[in-house]
Amino acid sequence: MIFCPEFAMAQFAGGGFEDKVRGVTSGLINFILPAASVLGIVYAAILAATGDASAKQRMVLVVVASIIGFLAPLLIRWLQGIAG
């Protein structure tokens, strides 16, 4: 409690933990996911340029994963609306 006062009074903080989780989630969705998508497409394009037979399949998988990743916040909100 002395070293981390924000955890000692967590029940009275009024959503401090939720704000931190929301910030981390926002950072993941707004920065890391697009960067990973671009890097995946660039990697698949390099494989295609070198003549790798599986490059087309990898591009499709990266695009599908990117679409699912970008739709994840909407799906989470939709599921929360159903449950609550």
Secondary structure, 3 states (H helix, E strand, C coil): CCCCHHHHCHHHCCCHHHHHHHHHHHHHHHHHHHHHHHHHHHHHHHHHHCCCCCHHHHHHHHHHHHHHHHHHHHHHHHHHHHHC
